[in-house]
């Protein structure tokens, strides 16, 4: 029996505990530290498992538009927070609620 990636996701979904009832899983291929999506109708046998790694994870819902932020070598966390707040155009009272999310470990 040949399984598609869609079939595989359904099997995984039955065996894991997700953060909420409506959460979705996604299946990604990782090859040389790059992440690839693929059609869910693709057959699993078409993947060369000698080189590819499959990863199933809960799909995170993004809010707004993602963006890149260059962090300069001698820039402090406080400087980065100010630039993020300015980029997102978030008032101080709202940003203070999420500003504590950032810590130096996330910036490495």
Secondary structure, 3 states (H helix, E strand, C coil): CCCEHHHHHHHHHHHCCCCCCCCCEEEEEEECCEEECCCCCCEHHHCCCCCCEEEEEECCCCCCCCCCCCCCCCCCHHHHHHHHHHHHCCCHHHHHHHHCCCCHHHHC
